[in-house]
């Protein structure tokens, strides 16, 4: 069953119905390159359901969540930095976190 799940998430990343991603985009060690690639893919897509920013951020978050424990600390740090870079490239503010009391 675990192989099916991995296969499913790999299929989504490789053949997303919303974005045509560049090959090995998430393996880059440069957050700016990852963000720029996602931005290009999202803007070029004719099949996405949301705006380019949301589509790009969703794909990045999906990849981080599905890769989970298989990511090294440096890979996760790079991908999290790519989120910030994506916000910057789309001129968006970081989400505000509410204080839990």
Residue frames as qw, qx, qy, qz and C-alpha x, y, z in Angstrom:
[[0.000, 0.885, 0.465, 0.000, 0.00, 0.00, 0.00],
 [0.321, -0.760, 0.090, 0.558, 2.84, 2.41, 0.78],
 [0.388, -0.075, 0.588, 0.706, 4.22, 1.97, -2.74],
 [0.165, 0.663, 0.652, 0.330, 0.85, 2.93, -4.20],
 [0.174, -0.925, -0.229, 0.247, 0.78, 6.15, -2.19],
 [0.384, -0.548, 0.352, 0.654, 4.32, 7.05, -3.21],
 [0.341, 0.217, 0.700, 0.589, 3.47, 6.27, -6.79],
 [0.059, 0.821, 0.560, 0.094, 0.33, 8.39, -6.56],
 [0.210, -0.898, -0.037, 0.384, 2.10, 11.45, -5.15],
 [0.418, -0.323, 0.531, 0.663, 4.94, 11.06, -7.62],
 [0.291, 0.484, 0.702, 0.433, 2.41, 10.96, -10.43],
 [0.033, -0.925, -0.365, 0.104, 0.77, 14.15, -9.17],
 [0.315, -0.747, 0.228, 0.539, 4.11, 15.94, -9.00],
 [0.380, -0.144, 0.671, 0.620, 5.22, 14.67, -12.41],
 [0.032, 0.336, 0.721, 0.606, 1.90, 15.04, -14.22],
 [0.075, 0.436, 0.502, -0.743, -0.04, 17.71, -12.39],
 [0.281, 0.653, 0.655, 0.256, -3.21, 18.71, -14.17],
 [0.058, -0.960, -0.194, 0.193, -2.57, 22.31, -13.20],
 [0.058, -0.884, 0.397, 0.241, 1.14, 22.83, -13.85],
 [0.904, 0.345, -0.131, 0.217, 3.75, 21.44, -16.21],
 [0.502, -0.813, 0.243, 0.169, 6.82, 21.48, -14.00],
 [0.402, 0.719, -0.567, 0.004, 10.40, 21.62, -15.19],
 [0.893, -0.008, -0.437, 0.110, 12.24, 18.35, -14.65],
 [0.690, -0.174, -0.435, 0.552, 13.82, 18.02, -11.17],
 [0.029, -0.758, -0.041, -0.651, 12.71, 21.52, -10.19],
 [0.652, -0.722, 0.009, -0.232, 12.55, 20.60, -6.49],
 [0.909, -0.144, -0.051, 0.388, 16.06, 19.15, -6.49],
 [0.362, 0.688, -0.115, 0.618, 17.71, 22.51, -7.08],
 [0.559, -0.342, -0.463, 0.597, 19.64, 23.86, -4.12],
 [0.121, 0.030, 0.003, 0.992, 18.68, 27.43, -4.97],
 [0.160, 0.556, 0.689, -0.437, 15.35, 28.73, -3.58],
 [0.225, 0.591, -0.101, -0.768, 15.29, 31.53, -6.17],
 [0.182, 0.215, -0.802, -0.527, 15.55, 29.06, -9.05],
 [0.017, 0.318, 0.942, -0.103, 12.81, 26.86, -7.58],
 [0.171, 0.632, 0.441, -0.614, 10.50, 29.85, -7.10],
 [0.212, 0.512, -0.362, -0.749, 11.24, 31.25, -10.56],
 [0.106, 0.038, -0.925, -0.364, 10.54, 27.88, -12.18],
 [0.060, 0.473, 0.840, -0.259, 7.26, 27.46, -10.33],
 [0.178, 0.633, 0.165, -0.735, 6.26, 31.00, -11.23],
 [0.189, 0.348, -0.624, -0.674, 6.99, 30.39, -14.93],
 [0.072, -0.154, -0.973, -0.155, 5.06, 27.12, -14.88],
 [0.089, 0.557, 0.687, -0.458, 2.07, 28.65, -13.10],
 [0.207, 0.603, -0.040, -0.769, 1.87, 31.65, -15.40],
 [0.189, 0.282, -0.736, -0.585, 2.18, 29.50, -18.54],
 [0.125, 0.201, 0.968, -0.087, -0.48, 27.00, -17.47],
 [0.382, -0.131, -0.350, -0.845, -3.87, 27.17, -19.16],
 [0.608, -0.275, -0.719, -0.194, -5.32, 24.41, -16.95],
 [0.225, -0.035, -0.666, 0.711, -4.84, 25.79, -13.46],
 [0.248, -0.679, -0.673, -0.158, -7.92, 26.48, -11.37],
 [0.367, -0.824, -0.220, 0.371, -6.51, 29.25, -9.15],
 [0.202, 0.958, -0.200, -0.037, -4.34, 32.30, -9.72],
 [0.704, 0.488, -0.452, 0.249, -0.66, 31.64, -10.61],
 [0.076, -0.574, 0.608, -0.543, 0.61, 32.44, -7.10],
 [0.745, -0.236, 0.409, -0.471, -1.77, 30.04, -5.38],
 [0.949, 0.273, -0.122, -0.097, -1.09, 27.28, -7.92],
 [0.514, 0.563, -0.538, 0.362, 2.67, 27.60, -7.53],
 [0.257, -0.485, 0.604, -0.579, 2.51, 27.74, -3.73],
 [0.884, -0.089, 0.201, -0.413, 0.13, 24.77, -3.63],
 [0.887, 0.342, -0.303, 0.065, 2.48, 22.63, -5.71],
 [0.269, 0.555, -0.604, 0.504, 5.45, 23.57, -3.53],
 [0.510, -0.362, 0.503, -0.597, 3.54, 22.84, -0.32],
 [0.956, 0.082, -0.020, -0.282, 2.23, 19.57, -1.77],
 [0.722, 0.437, -0.483, 0.232, 5.77, 18.47, -2.57],
 [0.011, -0.501, 0.630, -0.593, 7.08, 19.38, 0.90],
 [0.702, -0.224, 0.368, -0.567, 4.19, 17.57, 2.61],
 [0.963, 0.179, -0.093, -0.180, 4.41, 14.44, 0.47],
 [0.584, 0.503, -0.553, 0.317, 8.21, 14.17, 0.66],
 [0.717, -0.655, -0.048, -0.233, 7.96, 14.48, 4.45],
 [0.726, -0.592, 0.329, 0.122, 10.53, 12.41, 6.29],
 [0.850, 0.246, 0.252, 0.391, 12.46, 11.68, 3.10],
 [0.275, 0.882, -0.066, 0.376, 13.72, 15.27, 2.91],
 [0.628, -0.062, -0.370, 0.682, 17.03, 16.10, 4.52],
 [0.235, -0.749, -0.329, 0.525, 17.17, 19.11, 6.80],
 [0.177, -0.384, 0.300, 0.855, 18.98, 21.15, 4.15],
 [0.018, 0.293, 0.754, 0.588, 16.46, 20.18, 1.44],
 [0.176, -0.735, -0.651, 0.071, 13.57, 21.17, 3.67],
 [0.255, -0.652, -0.091, 0.709, 15.28, 24.45, 4.53],
 [0.141, -0.111, 0.532, 0.828, 15.80, 25.18, 0.82],
 [0.083, -0.471, -0.776, -0.411, 12.16, 24.39, -0.01],
 [0.231, -0.771, -0.496, 0.326, 10.85, 26.50, 2.88],
 [0.219, -0.501, 0.146, 0.824, 13.09, 29.35, 1.68],
 [0.093, 0.173, 0.697, 0.690, 11.58, 28.86, -1.80],
 [0.097, -0.726, -0.681, 0.010, 8.16, 29.63, -0.27],
 [0.218, -0.762, -0.136, 0.595, 9.45, 32.99, 0.93],
 [0.205, -0.267, 0.505, 0.795, 11.07, 33.64, -2.42],
 [0.067, 0.445, 0.793, 0.411, 7.83, 32.76, -4.22],
 [0.125, -0.829, -0.473, 0.271, 5.96, 35.26, -2.04],
 [0.245, -0.619, 0.164, 0.728, 8.58, 37.85, -2.88],
 [0.191, -0.023, 0.678, 0.709, 8.44, 37.20, -6.63],
 [0.066, -0.586, -0.727, -0.352, 4.65, 37.51, -6.60],
 [0.024, -0.361, 0.163, -0.918, 4.80, 40.57, -4.29],
 [0.667, -0.524, -0.440, -0.294, 2.80, 38.86, -1.53],
 [0.257, -0.643, 0.509, -0.512, 3.18, 39.28, 2.21],
 [0.265, 0.078, -0.939, 0.206, 3.95, 36.37, 4.48],
 [0.524, -0.549, -0.555, -0.340, 0.85, 35.04, 6.21],
 [0.221, -0.556, 0.419, -0.683, 0.21, 36.48, 9.64],
 [0.490, -0.138, -0.846, 0.162, 0.18, 34.02, 12.45],
 [0.497, -0.679, -0.110, -0.529, -2.39, 34.50, 15.15],
 [0.020, 0.411, -0.746, 0.524, -1.29, 34.24, 18.73],
 [0.672, -0.331, -0.643, -0.160, -2.68, 31.28, 20.62],
 [0.170, -0.526, 0.458, -0.696, -3.44, 32.15, 24.24]]
